[in-house]
Amino acid sequence: MVGRFGLAIPALALAGLFASQIRRPATVGAVATDSFTFGVLLVSTALIVCGLSFFPALTLGPLLEHFLAR
């Protein structure tokens, strides 16, 4: 019970604090999160991070086999 609800209760309390905050007007440096540009930026960042995580392992496998085959 503590393992399940020990993390859920603080997360819900933090969400309640964020929900109770007042909305502030957008400033010049703010990025609108409901625009197409933000969506493209978010998806491209996720693809770059995933690519940098998985591509080294995918390329090292065939390279290692090539060098060990000799």
C-alpha positions, 0 to 999 in steps of 0.5 A: 500500500505504501509503495503504491500510494506513497508516490501517488498522493504527492503527485496528486498534491503537486498536480493540485498545486499546479491546477490552482495557479492563476493564468499569466499572460503570455510574454515575448519569450513564451512558446505557445504549446498549442501551435504546429511549430511546438508539435514539430519541435516536440516530435523532432526532439523525441526522435533525436533523443531516441535515435541517439539512444538506439542507433549506436547499439544498432551500428555497433552490432554489425561492426563488431561482427565484421571485426570478429569475423576476420 
